[in-house]
Amino acid sequence: MGRESRPSRDAWQRDCGVAAIRCGSDVSRTTRTWADWRSRPRPPIPWAGAVYFTVDRYVARPQVLSDLRRYDVVISDRSFYSTLAYQGCHLTPTERRRLQEWTDRVAHRPDLVLWIRLSPEEAIERISTRARRRDPLETERRLRQVDGAYRRLALRYRFVRIDGSRTPAEIARDAVRAVTRRLSRPRGRT
């Protein structure tokens, strides 16, 4: 829930002994503006937001595939499953299945997902200490819905769950450990 600091490429190469790269912004500024605008009117239109984010992933796919050919590790922030969680939790089961099928066709599914989970209560507590205004998606009710969606996705796709309530160093240690374990197995989807 929310963005965390990421290790630099040099840290991954030094600590893991692998060539790594972090993808550019997972959602272009234009797409984020349109998707946010379309998904927030009253009543919300989550399908419109899901479409815009999924199109952005389709556009980014060639670069992701190119990076996967050049690097051992390609790090991306939330992209593939976040649409299924944030917008998908407001869709009907039929619409959710349709979105899942479409996303599977147009985006590259990650080989490994590290889910840095923070309870909705702790997320709200952290959000309330920020200087900036709360995002409309950052209500306890919304975060509970998204958390439930991520729980279902985590079971279905075997995310590696990392406790986000711990220190950044502990979280990073667990992330490196999970990536290292994954790299020791044959390449391909798990």
C-alpha positions as MATLAB code, in Angstrom:
seq = 'MGRESRPSRDAWQRDCGVAAIRCGSDVSRTTRTWADWRSRPRPPIPWAGAVYFTVDRYVARPQVLSDLRRYDVVISDRSFYSTLAYQGCHLTPTERRRLQEWTDRVAHRPDLVLWIRLSPEEAIERISTRARRRDPLETERRLRQVDGAYRRLALRYRFVRIDGSRTPAEIARDAVRAVTRRLSRPRGRT';
ca = [
       0.000    0.000    0.000;
       1.884    2.964   -1.234;
       5.392    3.307   -2.520;
       8.436    2.311   -0.564;
      12.037    3.320   -1.131;
      13.837    1.011   -3.529;
      17.411   -0.215   -3.519;
      19.526    1.346   -6.255;
      20.717   -0.713   -9.199;
      24.261   -0.624   -7.802;
      23.039   -2.006   -4.456;
      21.304   -4.917   -6.192;
      24.413   -5.693   -8.232;
      26.673   -5.456   -5.160;
      24.414   -7.333   -2.738;
      22.964   -9.942   -5.095;
      25.656  -10.265   -7.734;
      23.164   -9.790  -10.575;
      22.562   -7.195  -13.253;
      19.405   -5.318  -12.286;
      17.401   -2.360  -13.537;
      14.327   -0.561  -12.270;
      11.743    0.174  -14.942;
      10.910    3.792  -15.533;
       7.687    5.183  -14.158;
       5.205    2.348  -14.310;
       2.461    4.742  -15.339;
       3.073    7.733  -17.554;
       2.057   11.104  -16.142;
      -0.580   11.555  -18.866;
      -2.084    8.127  -18.231;
      -2.146    8.671  -14.467;
      -3.904   12.024  -14.910;
      -6.538   10.571  -17.221;
      -7.021    7.389  -15.206;
      -7.338    9.282  -11.948;
      -9.752   11.799  -13.459;
     -11.893    9.103  -15.075;
     -12.016    6.840  -12.018;
     -12.915    9.510   -9.442;
     -16.161   11.202  -10.508;
     -19.164   10.502   -8.291;
     -20.115    7.724   -8.669;
     -16.621    6.359   -9.470;
     -15.969    4.722  -12.832;
     -13.371    2.075  -11.953;
     -13.550    0.403  -15.373;
     -12.325    3.599  -17.071;
      -9.328    3.830  -14.720;
      -8.554    0.140  -15.252;
      -8.601    0.598  -19.029;
      -6.215    3.563  -18.951;
      -3.720    1.838  -16.640;
      -3.862   -1.389  -18.679;
      -3.249    0.493  -21.934;
      -0.213    2.102  -20.287;
       1.126   -1.365  -19.428;
       0.577   -2.455  -23.023;
       2.580    0.542  -24.245;
       5.373   -0.237  -21.730;
       5.513   -3.967  -22.575;
       8.178   -3.738  -25.343;
      10.566   -1.908  -22.994;
       9.927   -4.418  -20.183;
      10.608   -7.330  -22.546;
      13.781   -5.630  -23.804;
      14.960   -5.078  -20.220;
      14.246   -8.736  -19.390;
      16.573   -9.805  -22.208;
      19.373   -7.521  -20.958;
      19.155   -7.821  -17.158;
      18.848  -10.599  -14.588;
      16.375   -8.569  -12.528;
      13.854   -5.965  -13.677;
      12.205   -4.139  -10.793;
       8.818   -2.540  -11.283;
       6.611   -0.789   -8.762;
       3.101   -2.298   -8.413;
       2.071   -2.069  -12.039;
       0.575   -5.410  -13.106;
      -1.553   -6.275  -10.080;
      -2.335   -2.817   -8.708;
      -5.046   -2.222  -11.320;
      -6.615   -5.564  -10.464;
      -6.592   -4.566   -6.782;
      -7.429   -0.841   -6.811;
      -9.919   -0.665   -9.671;
     -10.825   -4.359   -9.688;
     -12.193   -4.306   -6.141;
     -15.028   -2.075   -7.440;
     -15.924   -4.167  -10.472;
     -18.499   -6.915  -10.725;
     -17.083  -10.465  -10.781;
     -17.721  -10.611  -14.551;
     -15.932   -7.292  -15.144;
     -13.046   -8.401  -12.891;
     -12.604  -11.624  -14.897;
     -12.703   -9.625  -18.138;
     -10.071   -7.202  -16.801;
      -7.882  -10.110  -15.640;
      -8.086  -11.801  -19.052;
      -7.337   -8.563  -20.869;
      -4.420   -7.725  -18.556;
      -2.970  -11.218  -19.067;
      -3.049  -10.681  -22.837;
      -1.544   -7.186  -23.022;
       0.876   -6.935  -20.097;
       3.856   -9.023  -19.036;
       3.081  -10.925  -15.862;
       5.929  -10.694  -13.334;
       7.925  -13.783  -12.424;
       7.980  -12.713   -8.788;
       5.834  -10.304   -6.791;
       7.021   -8.941   -3.464;
       3.951   -7.729   -1.602;
       5.035   -5.349    1.123;
       1.862   -5.556    3.164;
       0.815   -2.962    5.672;
      -2.490   -3.228    7.495;
      -5.080   -0.619    6.457;
      -5.027    0.747   10.026;
      -1.263    1.268   10.038;
      -1.393    2.702    6.512;
      -3.954    5.303    7.640;
      -1.791    6.121   10.658;
       1.260    6.709    8.432;
      -0.772    8.690    5.905;
      -2.058   10.994    8.649;
       1.526   12.004    9.560;
       2.345   13.236    6.048;
       2.443   16.917    5.270;
       0.542   16.563    2.013;
      -3.191   16.147    1.580;
      -4.721   12.663    1.660;
      -5.436   11.102   -1.734;
      -9.110   10.149   -2.343;
      -7.975    6.495   -2.561;
      -6.535    6.708    0.954;
      -9.574    6.116    3.105;
      -9.715    3.249    5.573;
     -12.706    1.746    3.761;
     -10.946    1.896    0.383;
      -7.701    0.506    1.818;
      -9.617   -2.415    3.373;
     -11.170   -3.211   -0.012;
      -7.809   -3.018   -1.762;
      -6.161   -5.108    0.981;
      -8.799   -7.805    0.462;
      -8.203   -7.733   -3.287;
      -4.432   -8.028   -2.783;
      -4.969  -10.950   -0.370;
      -6.939  -12.824   -3.035;
      -4.347  -12.004   -5.696;
      -1.517  -13.070   -3.362;
      -3.091  -16.485   -2.852;
      -3.833  -16.983   -6.529;
      -0.424  -15.843   -7.817;
       1.779  -16.828   -4.852;
       3.127  -13.396   -3.946;
       5.972  -13.271   -1.464;
       4.446  -11.448    1.484;
       6.730   -9.103    3.404;
       5.653   -7.432    6.630;
       5.610   -3.695    5.876;
       5.380   -2.695    9.534;
       9.061   -3.470   10.116;
      12.085   -1.263    9.478;
      13.167   -0.450    5.918;
      16.386   -2.443    6.487;
      14.419   -5.547    7.522;
      12.081   -5.174    4.563;
      15.018   -4.763    2.158;
      16.763   -7.823    3.643;
      13.655   -9.962    3.077;
      13.234   -8.576   -0.456;
      16.834   -9.393   -1.385;
      16.441  -12.863    0.118;
      13.270  -13.527   -1.926;
      14.851  -12.296   -5.167;
      17.993  -14.351   -4.533;
      15.884  -17.471   -3.894;
      13.926  -16.857   -7.099;
      17.117  -16.372   -9.138;
      18.452  -19.717   -7.953;
      15.540  -21.473   -9.773;
      15.254  -21.930  -13.544;
      13.979  -18.858  -15.364;
      10.319  -18.675  -16.313;
       6.978  -18.123  -14.702;
       6.344  -19.692  -11.346;
];
